[in-house]
């Protein structure tokens, strides 16, 4: 009869001193379970080992879910702070020209978008000197352009916020940047009774910055604030 090898005294003392460390170390526990299965032989089913494996798999899934929830919470908080900062900056100007200038400047930087364009439908010519003076942020389009652009010619009703990836972007909205814009957020604007709609477009070079799977609550809130600001300027 062969005798089982014994642990040396120092290792035994270390285990007795910190037994929880053994239980918390998954690799050590897996090694112990494997040794136990080998000692029992291949014809014996260890139900406790099977149960532990299932519990470990379930724990791993719960930990992955927990990490995903925490990451999403941090991302939502960061997005909320970002939109709030952009709104506060948008409300600072006291003149419409400064309002539009900031929209294409600091506001777009805070939101981390590459291009911001405000589209106003009008029956007037977009070669109006006043429109030209207001710079690259503002563009004027004929009535019906916004709904057609949002639905891409389909018969469905346009949403308030549309997120999508784009290829071959509109030069009307992006000018020279149309060659490299790969995703966009389109915010349809209601300026009140008797006024044609507007459209605020955020364009990004990153094709994954805006996609249909993302939430739209923050952008819908931004659109609501922007609508109220524009009603003030239009009045």
RASULHU-V385080 format. One record per residue. N is the residue number from 1. RES is the residue in one letter. PHI is phi as a letter, one per 40 degrees, with the letter a starting at -180 (999 if undefined). OMEGA is omega in radians with two decimals (* if undefined). D_FIRST is the distance of its C-alpha to the first C-alpha in Angstrom with 1 decimal. Layout:
N | RES | PHI | OMEGA | D_FIRST
N | RES | PHI | OMEGA | D_FIRST
This chain:
1 | X | 999 | -3.14 | 0.0
2 | X | c | 3.13 | 3.8
3 | X | c | 3.13 | 6.5
4 | X | c | 3.11 | 9.6
5 | X | c | -3.12 | 12.7
6 | X | b | 3.08 | 15.3
7 | X | c | 3.07 | 19.0
8 | X | c | -3.01 | 21.4
9 | X | c | -3.10 | 23.8
10 | X | c | 3.12 | 26.8
11 | X | c | 3.10 | 25.4
12 | X | c | 3.13 | 24.2
13 | X | c | 3.12 | 27.6
14 | X | c | 3.13 | 29.4
15 | X | c | 3.12 | 27.6
16 | X | c | -3.11 | 28.4
17 | X | c | -3.10 | 32.0
18 | X | b | 3.14 | 32.7
19 | X | c | -3.14 | 30.5
20 | X | c | 3.14 | 33.5
21 | X | c | 3.09 | 33.4
22 | X | c | -3.10 | 30.0
23 | X | c | -3.10 | 31.5
24 | X | c | -3.11 | 34.7
25 | X | c | -3.07 | 33.1
26 | X | c | -3.11 | 32.9
27 | X | c | 3.12 | 31.0
28 | X | c | -3.14 | 28.2
29 | X | c | 3.11 | 28.1
30 | X | c | 3.13 | 28.0
31 | X | c | 3.13 | 25.1
32 | X | c | 3.14 | 23.1
33 | X | c | 3.13 | 24.2
34 | X | c | 3.11 | 23.2
35 | X | c | 3.12 | 19.7
36 | X | c | 3.13 | 19.5
37 | X | c | 3.13 | 20.8
38 | X | c | -3.14 | 18.3
39 | X | c | -3.12 | 15.4
40 | X | c | -3.12 | 17.3
41 | X | g | -3.05 | 18.0
42 | X | c | -3.08 | 21.5
43 | X | c | -3.10 | 22.5
44 | X | b | 3.12 | 22.6
45 | X | c | 3.14 | 25.8
46 | X | c | -3.11 | 25.6
47 | X | c | 3.13 | 29.1
48 | X | c | 3.11 | 28.8
49 | X | c | 3.10 | 28.2
50 | X | c | 3.14 | 31.2
51 | X | c | 3.13 | 33.3
52 | X | c | 3.11 | 32.5
53 | X | c | 3.13 | 33.5
54 | X | c | 3.11 | 36.7
55 | X | c | 3.11 | 37.5
56 | X | c | 3.12 | 37.0
57 | X | c | 3.12 | 39.3
58 | X | c | 3.12 | 41.9
59 | X | c | 3.11 | 41.7
60 | X | c | 3.12 | 42.3
61 | X | c | 3.12 | 45.3
62 | X | c | 3.12 | 46.7
63 | X | c | 3.09 | 46.4
64 | X | c | 3.11 | 48.2
65 | X | c | 3.13 | 50.9
66 | X | c | 3.13 | 51.2
67 | X | c | 3.13 | 51.8
68 | X | c | 3.13 | 54.3
69 | X | c | 3.13 | 56.2
70 | X | c | 3.13 | 56.4
71 | X | c | 3.12 | 57.5
72 | X | c | 3.12 | 60.2
73 | X | c | 3.11 | 61.4
74 | X | c | -3.14 | 61.8
75 | X | c | 3.12 | 63.6
76 | X | c | 3.12 | 65.9
77 | X | c | 3.12 | 66.7
78 | X | c | 3.11 | 67.5
79 | X | c | 3.11 | 69.7
80 | X | c | 3.12 | 71.6
81 | X | c | -3.14 | 72.3
82 | X | c | -3.13 | 73.5
83 | X | c | 3.12 | 75.9
84 | X | c | 3.12 | 77.2
85 | X | c | 3.14 | 78.0
86 | X | c | 3.13 | 79.7
87 | X | c | 3.12 | 81.8
88 | X | c | 3.12 | 82.9
89 | X | c | -3.13 | 84.0
90 | X | c | -3.10 | 85.8
91 | X | c | -3.09 | 87.8
92 | X | c | -3.01 | 89.0
93 | X | c | 3.10 | 92.0
94 | X | b | 3.10 | 95.4
95 | X | b | -3.06 | 96.9
96 | X | c | 3.14 | 95.9
97 | X | c | 3.09 | 95.9
98 | X | c | 3.11 | 93.4
99 | X | d | 3.14 | 91.4
100 | X | c | 3.13 | 91.0
101 | X | c | 3.11 | 90.4
102 | X | c | -3.14 | 87.5
103 | X | c | 3.12 | 86.1
104 | X | c | -3.12 | 85.7
105 | X | b | -3.03 | 84.7
106 | X | c | -3.14 | 82.7
107 | X | c | 3.13 | 81.8
108 | X | c | 3.10 | 80.3
109 | X | c | 3.12 | 78.4
110 | X | c | -3.13 | 76.9
111 | X | c | 3.11 | 75.9
112 | X | f | 3.03 | 74.6
113 | X | b | -3.04 | 76.6
114 | X | c | -3.11 | 78.5
115 | X | b | 3.03 | 81.7
116 | X | b | 3.13 | 83.5
117 | X | b | 3.04 | 86.5
118 | X | b | -3.14 | 88.7
119 | X | b | 3.05 | 90.6
120 | X | b | 3.05 | 93.7
121 | X | c | -3.12 | 95.5
122 | X | a | 3.06 | 99.2
123 | X | c | 3.13 | 102.3
124 | X | c | -3.14 | 103.5
125 | X | c | 3.14 | 103.0
126 | X | c | 3.05 | 100.0
127 | X | c | 3.07 | 102.4
128 | X | d | -3.12 | 103.8
129 | X | d | -3.14 | 104.2
130 | X | c | 3.11 | 102.6
131 | X | c | 3.14 | 99.5
132 | X | c | -3.09 | 99.4
133 | X | c | -3.07 | 99.7
134 | X | c | 2.93 | 96.6
135 | X | g | -2.99 | 94.4
136 | X | c | -3.06 | 91.4
137 | X | c | -3.04 | 89.7
138 | X | c | 3.01 | 92.3
139 | X | b | -3.11 | 93.2
140 | X | b | -3.12 | 95.6
141 | X | b | 3.14 | 95.2
142 | X | c | 3.13 | 97.3
143 | X | d | -3.14 | 96.8
144 | X | g | -3.10 | 93.9
145 | X | c | -3.02 | 91.9
146 | X | c | -3.14 | 89.2
147 | X | c | 3.12 | 88.2
148 | X | c | -3.14 | 88.4
149 | X | c | -3.11 | 86.1
150 | X | c | -3.10 | 83.5
151 | X | c | -3.11 | 83.4
152 | X | f | 3.07 | 83.8
153 | X | g | 3.13 | 86.5
154 | X | c | -3.07 | 84.5
155 | X | c | -3.09 | 86.0
156 | X | c | -3.09 | 83.4
157 | X | c | -3.12 | 84.3
158 | X | c | 3.09 | 83.5
159 | X | c | 3.10 | 81.0
160 | X | c | 3.12 | 81.7
161 | X | b | 3.11 | 78.8
162 | X | b | 3.09 | 77.7
163 | X | b | -3.11 | 74.7
164 | X | a | 2.99 | 74.1
165 | X | c | -3.06 | 73.4
166 | X | b | 3.04 | 76.4
167 | X | b | -3.06 | 77.4
168 | X | g | -3.05 | 80.9
169 | X | c | -3.10 | 82.0
170 | X | c | 3.07 | 85.5
171 | X | c | 3.09 | 87.9
172 | X | c | -3.10 | 90.1
173 | X | c | -2.97 | 87.3
174 | X | b | -3.13 | 85.6
175 | X | g | -3.13 | 88.2
176 | X | c | -3.13 | 86.8
177 | X | c | -3.12 | 83.3
178 | X | d | -3.11 | 83.1
179 | X | c | -3.06 | 81.6
180 | X | b | 3.04 | 78.3
181 | X | c | -3.05 | 78.0
182 | X | b | 3.03 | 74.9
183 | X | a | -3.07 | 74.5
184 | X | a | 3.00 | 76.9
185 | X | b | -3.09 | 77.4
186 | X | b | -3.11 | 80.7
187 | X | b | 3.12 | 82.2
188 | X | c | -3.00 | 85.1
189 | X | b | 3.08 | 87.7
190 | X | b | -3.10 | 90.2
191 | X | c | 3.09 | 93.2
192 | X | h | -3.11 | 95.0
193 | X | c | 3.07 | 97.7
194 | X | g | -3.13 | 100.2
195 | X | b | 3.09 | 98.0
196 | X | c | -3.09 | 96.1
197 | X | c | 3.05 | 92.4
198 | X | b | -3.14 | 90.6
199 | X | a | 3.04 | 87.3
200 | X | b | -3.05 | 85.1
201 | X | b | 3.01 | 82.7
202 | X | b | 3.13 | 79.8
203 | X | b | -3.11 | 78.8
204 | X | b | 3.08 | 75.6
205 | X | c | 3.14 | 74.5
206 | X | c | -3.11 | 70.9
207 | X | c | -3.10 | 70.4
208 | X | b | -3.11 | 67.7
209 | X | c | 3.09 | 69.7
210 | X | b | 3.11 | 71.4
211 | X | a | -3.09 | 70.0
212 | X | c | -3.10 | 70.6
213 | X | c | -3.08 | 67.1
214 | X | c | 3.07 | 68.0
215 | X | c | -3.07 | 69.5
216 | X | b | -3.04 | 73.3
217 | X | d | -3.10 | 73.9
218 | X | c | 3.13 | 74.4
219 | X | c | 3.07 | 76.7
220 | X | c | 3.08 | 78.6
221 | X | c | 3.10 | 79.2
222 | X | c | 3.13 | 80.4
223 | X | c | 3.12 | 82.7
224 | X | c | 3.10 | 84.2
225 | X | c | -3.12 | 85.0
226 | X | c | 3.10 | 86.4
227 | X | d | -3.11 | 88.6
228 | X | c | 3.09 | 90.1
229 | X | c | 3.14 | 90.7
230 | X | c | 3.08 | 92.5
231 | X | c | 3.09 | 94.6
232 | X | c | -3.11 | 95.8
233 | X | c | -3.11 | 96.7
234 | X | c | -3.14 | 98.4
235 | X | c | * | 100.5
